[in-house]
Amino acid sequence: MLESLHAGLTGLTTFSRALGNISNNVANLNTPGFKRSQVTFQDLLYNQQQLGGNGERSGGTATGNGVGLGATNIVFTQGELRQSGNEQDAAIDGRGFFILRQEGKLFYSRAGQFEFDAQGFLTTRASGARVAVLGSGSQLQDLNIRHLLVSPPKATTAIALSGNLSVNDGDNQHVISNIGVVAGNGSTAQLSVTFTSNNNVTPRSWLVQVKDQAGAVLGEGEVQFQGDGSPAGGFEELGITFTPPGSAAQAIVLQFGRPGGFAGLTNFSAGPESTASAVPVDGIVAGSLAKTRYDEEGTVLLDYSNGQVARAGKLALAQFQFLPDLRQEGGNLFRNDTGQEPTIGTALDRGFGRIAGGSIENSNVDLTQQFSELIVTQRGYQASSQVISTANEMIQQLLDMKGRR
């Protein structure tokens, strides 16, 4: 009967610890990237007792010593993904862990609640650990965008002209005004181009004059057309030099089209008015960083107010052949303490999952399952306590029998 007391006590102890594991799972129901754990039970050593007998084989009994708690296993199934409303957050849809670096140590996590700190580093909001990206030579490095907060300007180098300079233009002149160009220092200016018919001197010829917004002539030339209405050879472009206020001189080429092509300027008798227009081919004003985001491969994309997009690096991911070797550290972090060599890569490469930007991975805790295990644990605890109560009553009865002698 004393053995029964001991066995019942091990049941109480074991089920209490199992309840603690369930409590931890339920408490982390809304913890991003949390992986639930489950406990295993194992029976304790048995007491073997041989019974006497005259035959070759003699009987025996084995009485157990109760139950103990085995290993606690982490369940690495994936949780559901949900949008977080923060473009800097990221979730892994598939295999892999984010790689975090803090105080010279490597950590791994499925929780992608990220932000850029005051120094420009991509970090976790929970611990401030820096998120690793894959550099040249597959080396891990921190991501810093402080030097990428501004998209530099780019000076205009070419202007493309298109449309028709009509043979029947009654004004014999066509002006294209307010052509916006960008200077090397990021400022903008307006140019104008005037086409004057030179058909009386040279058939299908137009004189070209380019002026700045103050009316100063920047360049002059001529464009001639073939019989099919396309620009003649040797008259495909006109180069000018423009010196914006406060900026260095820059060369700009006016592109009229090519012989036999009709995407540029043409010279048809399509009507009494010309329809030629001009569009800068390049030239970008300075822009400020407007938004950061990720593509499915984990590339960090920077969107600027001037419409430009820069690529700052790719999020580094790690995966392990034996996940149970990882040790939970708290704060949604795992440590690799066994020396197991991880596979390092990026999303959508070598079996890694894809990156879902602006999303986080929910906990994989199934509340229905936890409540079911809670009921079983509670019943096991009640049964163990009942065993102790019964054994105690039997011992009391035995003592009472001795007292009545």
C-alpha positions as CSV (number, residue, x, y, z in Angstrom):
1,M,0.0,0.0,0.0
2,L,2.9,2.3,0.6
3,E,3.9,1.7,-3.0
4,S,0.4,2.8,-4.1
5,L,0.9,6.1,-2.1
6,H,4.2,6.7,-3.9
7,A,2.8,5.8,-7.3
8,G,-0.2,8.1,-6.8
9,L,2.2,10.9,-5.7
10,T,4.1,10.6,-9.0
11,G,0.9,10.9,-10.8
12,L,0.0,14.1,-9.0
13,T,3.4,15.5,-9.7
14,T,3.5,14.5,-13.4
15,F,0.0,15.8,-14.2
16,S,0.8,19.1,-12.4
17,R,3.8,19.6,-14.6
18,A,1.7,18.6,-17.7
19,L,-0.8,21.3,-16.6
20,G,2.0,23.8,-16.6
21,N,2.9,22.9,-20.2
22,I,-0.8,23.3,-21.2
23,S,-0.9,26.7,-19.4
24,N,2.1,27.9,-21.3
25,N,0.6,26.9,-24.6
26,V,-2.7,28.6,-23.9
27,A,-1.0,31.7,-22.6
28,N,0.9,32.1,-25.9
29,L,-2.2,31.6,-28.0
30,N,-1.7,35.1,-29.6
31,T,2.2,35.2,-29.5
32,P,3.4,35.6,-33.1
33,G,5.6,32.7,-34.3
34,F,5.1,30.7,-31.1
35,K,5.5,26.9,-31.4
36,R,3.5,24.9,-28.9
37,S,5.1,22.1,-26.9
38,Q,3.8,18.7,-25.8
39,V,4.9,16.5,-22.9
40,T,5.4,12.8,-22.9
41,F,4.8,10.4,-20.0
42,Q,6.9,7.3,-19.2
43,D,6.5,4.6,-16.6
44,L,9.1,4.3,-13.9
45,L,11.2,1.3,-12.9
46,Y,9.5,-1.9,-11.9
47,N,10.1,-4.0,-8.8
48,Q,10.6,-7.6,-9.9
49,Q,9.7,-10.4,-7.5
50,Q,10.2,-14.1,-8.2
51,L,7.8,-16.6,-6.8
52,G,9.0,-20.1,-5.7
53,G,8.1,-23.2,-7.6
54,N,9.1,-26.8,-8.4
55,G,9.0,-26.7,-12.1
56,E,11.5,-25.4,-14.6
57,R,9.7,-22.2,-14.8
58,S,8.6,-20.2,-11.8
59,G,6.2,-17.3,-11.8
60,G,7.0,-13.7,-10.8
61,T,5.4,-10.4,-10.3
62,A,6.4,-6.9,-11.3
63,T,5.0,-3.8,-9.6
64,G,5.5,-0.3,-11.0
65,N,6.6,2.8,-9.2
66,G,4.4,5.2,-11.0
67,V,4.8,7.7,-13.8
68,G,7.4,10.3,-14.7
69,L,7.6,13.1,-17.2
70,G,9.6,12.4,-20.3
71,A,10.9,14.9,-22.9
72,T,9.1,18.0,-23.8
73,N,8.8,18.2,-27.6
74,I,8.4,21.4,-29.6
75,V,5.8,21.1,-32.4
76,F,7.1,23.1,-35.4
77,T,4.0,23.0,-37.5
78,Q,3.3,26.4,-39.2
79,G,0.7,28.8,-37.8
80,E,-1.7,30.8,-40.0
81,L,-0.5,34.0,-41.6
82,R,-2.4,37.2,-41.1
83,Q,-1.8,40.8,-42.2
84,S,-0.4,43.0,-39.5
85,G,-0.8,46.4,-41.2
86,N,2.9,47.1,-40.9
87,E,4.8,46.8,-44.2
88,Q,8.1,46.1,-42.3
89,D,6.7,42.9,-40.8
90,A,7.5,39.6,-42.6
91,A,6.3,36.0,-42.3
92,I,7.7,32.8,-43.8
93,D,5.2,30.7,-45.7
94,G,7.0,27.4,-45.6
95,R,10.3,26.2,-44.2
96,G,13.0,28.4,-42.7
97,F,13.8,30.7,-39.8
98,F,14.8,34.4,-39.7
99,I,18.4,34.9,-38.6
100,L,18.9,37.4,-35.8
101,R,22.2,38.7,-34.5
102,Q,22.7,40.3,-31.0
103,E,25.8,40.7,-29.0
104,G,27.8,38.4,-31.2
105,K,25.3,35.6,-30.9
106,L,23.0,34.0,-33.5
107,F,19.3,33.4,-32.8
108,Y,16.6,32.0,-35.0
109,S,12.9,33.0,-35.1
110,R,9.7,32.6,-36.9
111,A,8.3,35.9,-35.6
112,G,8.9,38.6,-38.2
113,Q,7.8,41.7,-36.3
114,F,10.5,44.0,-37.6
115,E,11.2,47.7,-37.7
116,F,14.0,50.1,-38.7
117,D,15.6,51.7,-35.6
118,A,16.9,55.2,-35.3
119,Q,20.3,54.2,-36.7
120,G,18.7,52.7,-39.8
121,F,19.2,49.0,-38.9
122,L,16.4,46.4,-39.5
123,T,15.7,45.0,-36.0
124,T,13.1,43.0,-34.1
125,R,10.6,45.1,-32.1
126,A,10.7,42.7,-29.2
127,S,14.4,42.5,-28.5
128,G,16.1,45.0,-30.8
129,A,18.2,42.1,-32.4
130,R,19.4,42.9,-35.9
131,V,17.9,41.0,-38.8
132,A,20.5,39.4,-41.0
133,V,20.5,39.7,-44.8
134,L,22.6,37.7,-47.2
135,G,25.6,39.7,-48.5
136,S,28.1,38.9,-51.2
137,G,29.7,35.5,-50.9
138,S,26.7,34.2,-48.8
139,Q,28.0,36.1,-45.8
140,L,25.5,37.3,-43.1
141,Q,25.4,41.0,-42.5
142,D,23.2,43.6,-40.9
143,L,20.8,45.7,-43.1
144,N,21.2,49.5,-42.8
145,I,19.2,51.9,-44.9
146,R,20.4,55.2,-43.4
147,H,22.4,56.0,-46.6
148,L,19.3,55.1,-48.7
149,L,16.8,57.6,-47.2
150,V,17.1,59.8,-50.3
151,S,16.9,58.8,-54.0
152,P,19.5,61.1,-55.7
153,P,18.5,63.2,-58.8
154,K,19.5,62.2,-62.3
155,A,19.9,64.9,-65.0
156,T,17.9,64.7,-68.2
157,T,20.1,63.6,-71.1
158,A,17.6,63.0,-73.9
159,I,14.2,64.3,-75.1
160,A,12.1,62.2,-77.5
161,L,9.9,63.9,-80.0
162,S,6.9,62.3,-81.7
163,G,3.8,63.3,-83.6
164,N,3.3,64.9,-87.0
165,L,4.7,68.1,-88.5
166,S,2.0,68.6,-91.1
167,V,2.9,69.4,-94.7
168,N,-0.3,71.5,-94.8
169,D,0.5,73.5,-91.6
170,G,-0.9,76.9,-92.5
171,D,1.2,78.6,-89.8
172,N,4.4,77.2,-91.1
173,Q,5.5,77.0,-87.5
174,H,4.8,74.7,-84.5
175,V,5.9,75.4,-80.9
176,I,6.3,72.8,-78.1
177,S,6.5,74.5,-74.8
178,N,6.9,73.5,-71.1
179,I,9.2,70.6,-71.7
180,G,10.3,69.7,-68.2
181,V,13.9,68.7,-67.7
182,V,15.9,67.9,-64.6
183,A,19.3,69.5,-63.7
184,G,22.2,67.7,-62.1
185,N,21.4,69.3,-58.8
186,G,17.8,68.1,-58.8
187,S,16.2,71.4,-59.8
188,T,13.7,71.5,-62.7
189,A,13.5,73.8,-65.7
190,Q,11.3,74.3,-68.7
191,L,12.5,74.3,-72.3
192,S,10.6,75.0,-75.6
193,V,11.2,73.8,-79.1
194,T,10.1,75.7,-82.2
195,F,9.8,74.1,-85.6
196,T,9.6,76.5,-88.6
197,S,8.8,75.2,-92.1
198,N,11.7,75.4,-94.5
199,N,9.9,73.8,-97.4
200,N,10.4,76.8,-99.7
201,V,14.1,76.3,-99.5
202,T,14.4,72.5,-99.0
203,P,11.4,70.2,-99.5
204,R,10.2,68.5,-96.4
205,S,12.6,70.5,-94.2
206,W,11.9,72.1,-90.8
207,L,14.3,74.4,-88.9
208,V,14.6,73.7,-85.2
209,Q,15.3,76.1,-82.4
210,V,15.5,75.2,-78.7
211,K,15.1,77.9,-75.9
212,D,15.2,77.9,-72.1
213,Q,12.5,79.4,-70.0
214,A,14.2,82.9,-70.1
215,G,14.1,82.8,-74.0
216,A,17.8,82.2,-74.5
217,V,18.6,80.1,-77.5
218,L,20.3,76.9,-76.5
219,G,20.7,75.3,-79.9
220,E,19.5,75.4,-83.5
221,G,19.4,72.8,-86.3
222,E,17.3,71.2,-89.0
223,V,15.3,68.0,-89.5
224,Q,14.5,66.7,-93.0
225,F,12.1,64.0,-93.9
226,Q,12.0,61.3,-96.6
227,G,9.2,60.7,-99.1
228,D,7.6,58.2,-96.8
229,G,7.3,60.8,-94.0
230,S,10.0,59.4,-91.7
231,P,13.2,61.4,-90.8
232,A,15.9,61.4,-93.4
233,G,19.3,59.9,-92.6
234,G,21.7,62.3,-90.8
235,F,18.7,64.2,-89.3
236,E,17.8,61.8,-86.5
237,E,18.8,64.1,-83.6
238,L,20.0,67.5,-82.4
239,G,22.4,68.1,-79.5
240,I,22.2,71.1,-77.3
241,T,24.0,72.3,-74.1
242,F,21.9,73.5,-71.2
243,T,23.3,75.3,-68.1
244,P,20.6,75.5,-65.4
245,P,21.0,78.1,-62.7
246,G,23.2,76.8,-59.9
247,S,24.1,73.7,-61.7
248,A,26.8,72.5,-64.2
249,A,26.3,72.5,-67.9
250,Q,24.7,69.3,-69.3
251,A,24.3,67.9,-72.7
252,I,20.8,67.1,-74.0
253,V,20.0,65.3,-77.2
254,L,16.7,65.8,-79.0
255,Q,15.7,62.5,-80.7
256,F,13.6,63.0,-83.9
257,G,13.2,59.3,-84.8
258,R,14.9,57.0,-87.4
259,P,14.7,56.6,-91.1
260,G,11.8,54.3,-92.1
261,G,10.4,54.5,-88.6
262,F,7.2,56.2,-87.6
263,A,7.4,56.2,-83.8
264,G,9.2,59.6,-83.7
265,L,8.4,62.7,-85.8
266,T,6.6,62.3,-89.1
267,N,5.9,64.6,-92.0
268,F,2.5,63.7,-93.5
269,S,-0.3,65.9,-95.0
270,A,-2.6,64.7,-92.2
271,G,-4.3,68.1,-91.6
272,P,-3.8,71.8,-91.4
273,E,-2.2,71.6,-87.9
274,S,0.9,69.9,-86.6
275,T,0.7,67.6,-83.6
276,A,4.3,67.1,-82.6
277,S,5.1,66.7,-78.9
278,A,8.1,66.1,-76.7
279,V,8.7,63.9,-73.6
280,P,12.0,63.6,-71.6
281,V,13.4,60.2,-71.9
282,D,15.1,60.3,-68.5
283,G,15.8,62.7,-65.7
284,I,14.7,62.1,-62.1
285,V,14.1,64.6,-59.3
286,A,15.3,63.8,-55.8
287,G,13.0,61.7,-53.8
288,S,12.5,60.8,-50.1
289,L,11.9,57.3,-48.8
290,A,8.1,56.7,-48.7
291,K,7.8,53.0,-47.9
292,T,9.7,49.8,-47.3
293,R,8.4,46.4,-48.3
294,Y,9.4,42.9,-49.3
295,D,8.8,40.7,-52.3
296,E,8.3,36.9,-52.2
297,E,12.0,36.3,-52.4
298,G,12.6,38.4,-49.3
299,T,14.2,41.3,-51.1
300,V,13.9,44.6,-49.1
301,L,12.4,47.1,-51.5
302,L,12.5,50.9,-50.9
303,D,9.9,53.0,-52.6
304,Y,10.7,56.7,-53.0
305,S,8.4,59.7,-53.6
306,N,9.9,60.2,-57.1
307,G,8.7,56.8,-58.2
308,Q,12.0,55.0,-58.0
309,V,12.5,51.7,-56.3
310,A,15.8,50.5,-54.7
311,R,16.8,47.0,-53.6
312,A,18.5,47.0,-50.2
313,G,19.3,43.3,-49.8
314,K,17.6,39.9,-49.2
315,L,16.5,38.5,-45.9
316,A,18.7,35.6,-44.9
317,L,16.9,32.4,-43.8
318,A,18.1,29.2,-42.1
319,Q,16.8,25.7,-41.9
320,F,17.8,22.6,-39.9
321,Q,17.7,18.9,-40.6
322,F,16.8,18.1,-36.9
323,L,14.5,20.8,-35.5
324,P,14.2,19.2,-32.0
325,D,17.8,20.2,-31.4
326,L,16.8,23.8,-31.2
327,R,16.3,25.3,-27.8
328,Q,13.7,27.9,-26.9
329,E,15.2,31.1,-25.4
330,G,12.0,33.1,-24.8
331,G,11.1,36.2,-26.8
332,N,10.2,34.0,-29.8
333,L,13.9,33.1,-30.2
334,F,15.6,29.7,-30.7
335,R,19.3,28.8,-30.1
336,N,21.3,26.2,-31.9
337,D,23.4,24.7,-29.1
338,T,24.3,21.3,-30.6
339,G,26.7,22.4,-33.3
340,Q,24.2,21.3,-36.0
341,E,25.2,23.1,-39.2
342,P,22.2,25.1,-40.6
343,T,21.5,25.6,-44.3
344,I,21.7,29.3,-45.1
345,G,19.8,30.8,-48.0
346,T,17.0,33.0,-49.1
347,A,13.3,32.6,-49.8
348,L,12.1,30.4,-52.7
349,D,15.6,28.9,-52.9
350,R,16.6,25.3,-52.0
351,G,13.4,24.4,-50.3
352,F,12.9,27.6,-48.3
353,G,9.4,29.1,-48.2
354,R,8.3,32.4,-49.6
355,I,8.2,35.7,-47.7
356,A,4.8,37.3,-47.1
357,G,5.4,41.0,-46.5
358,G,3.2,43.0,-44.1
359,S,2.2,39.8,-42.4
360,I,3.1,37.8,-39.3
361,E,2.7,34.1,-38.4
362,N,0.3,33.3,-35.7
363,S,0.9,30.9,-32.9
364,N,0.3,27.2,-33.8
365,V,-1.6,26.5,-30.6
366,D,-4.9,24.8,-31.2
367,L,-7.2,25.8,-28.4
368,T,-9.5,22.9,-28.9
369,Q,-6.7,20.4,-28.6
370,Q,-5.4,22.1,-25.5
371,F,-8.7,22.1,-23.8
372,S,-9.1,18.4,-24.6
373,E,-5.6,17.7,-23.1
374,L,-6.6,19.8,-20.1
375,I,-9.6,17.6,-19.4
376,V,-7.5,14.5,-19.6
377,T,-4.9,16.0,-17.4
378,Q,-7.5,17.0,-14.8
379,R,-9.0,13.6,-14.8
380,G,-5.6,12.0,-14.4
381,Y,-4.8,14.2,-11.5
382,Q,-8.2,13.4,-9.9
383,A,-7.6,9.7,-10.3
384,S,-4.1,9.9,-8.8
385,S,-5.5,11.7,-5.8
386,Q,-8.2,9.1,-5.5
387,V,-5.6,6.4,-5.4
388,I,-3.8,8.2,-2.6
389,S,-7.0,8.6,-0.7
390,T,-7.9,4.9,-1.1
391,A,-4.5,3.8,0.0
392,N,-4.7,6.0,3.0
393,E,-8.0,4.6,4.0
394,M,-6.7,1.0,3.7
395,I,-3.7,1.9,5.9
396,Q,-6.0,3.4,8.4
397,Q,-8.2,0.3,8.4
398,L,-5.1,-1.8,9.1
399,L,-4.1,0.4,12.0
400,D,-7.6,0.3,13.4
401,M,-7.6,-3.6,13.2
402,K,-4.4,-3.6,15.3
403,G,-5.9,-1.2,17.8
404,R,-8.9,-3.4,18.4
405,R,-6.8,-6.3,19.6
